[in-house]
């Protein structure tokens, strides 16, 4: 058996161990599961990885993230061993140069990491895609995202006040994991849009603000319904960063849109076309420097630079006239969403 | 009795190293690494002008990073290594860009270019945390009052005049002596 090399701490009892973890600064503020050798080995066994296997490398800090450290943090977070493949894929994703770890983890603007899980693994692990989509109640949703944050905190030094300078924080920084409701969707799953096969499992990581809810119980056409969405989206997130967006359409709204025969592409195009701002408004409201120049009232700037930057998902409860959009972080080029296959 | 495994990074980062210091700035070419934050270029160019007019530096050239939260990309690092003698980076006035500016200094010191990174005072802890990640928690950087984005032309000039002597001092003094002088 390959040796585990992490430093060991001998503690009197399990109850003391939880307090010990708090005292060491290893937790996000909630109690953790004490990482004993047996629990850590079960995590590694679930992904058949050697402890010293490098899952990712962060060049800006010269940090090598090993399977052993990911396993220890997954135990702390309360994961079941079968969640490990998702945690590993998420860690791989945030180490990709495209995601550019240092910016979204350290910035004052405080994005959380939205994880979107697709494919058979979501059903197998009971990752919630329905009622109370962003709310508590599901171990997989709450602990997989928490494990990722624990890795960032404990291995990468992402601590509030030093290398996490978030001004306001974000409740999603505890955990921000959803699955797509593939079985009730009229559309191809999101990971297929991202180049994977439907029978594969994949996780997408995206630096993102919290979900913003919209309400419309009156409209029975996609146009009118999505005008509500566009109206709320137009001034949102960083506004001028032209970053990525996620749009989540739950049961009722998904039905209005798909009953009319609209594809995801139609939704993206409509939202893209109806979320322009004029430069005069952007200057007047401090998004661009003053003064207003001649013609600015009619010079238009799109919210994103192409319709494909609005990711459309089918997820959320069956009932209720609500949908949500989620603005991504800062500017598109500073951190791009990354999708990784979940290997089982 | 139970035994817990430590979840944190245990291996320290690589020890940062420093470039040897020149005797003076006379005739030296100065690289300015602009992190693209609002007014950073204005402050850096003014600092460059002062280093030329008062300290006898030969010239300054400004390099613009791709975006603030990353270290300067390889082309910039190489160009500075080949065409500059010393470097000034700034101005870090946010979480990811202050630590990014400190990192520019660390990376160029490792390439033998004496460097001075400037951050605003609210990001001292972030900058120290980044230095610690590189195995050098005492890495010396310079501090300017926060904020800088809303300063007038006149105020930018004052900021530059205030920080320029400190920049010159850091570029000419063995950083290890700097560390000893700091609390």
Interface residues (C-beta under 8 A of the other chain):
Chain A: X4 X6 X7 X8 X9 X10 X11 X12 X13 X14 X17 X20 X21 X26 X34 X35 X36 X37 X40 X60 X61 X62 X63 X64 X68 X69 X72 X73 X76 X100 X102 X103 X104 X105 X106 X107 X108 X150 X154 X155 X156 X157 X159 X161 X162 X163 X164 X165 X166 X330 X331 X333 X334
Chain B: X1 X2 X3 X4 X5 X6 X7 X8 X9 X10 X11 X13 X14 X66 X67 X68 X69 X70 X71 X94 X95 X96 X98 X99 X100 X103 X123 X125 X126 X128 X129 X130 X132 X133 X134
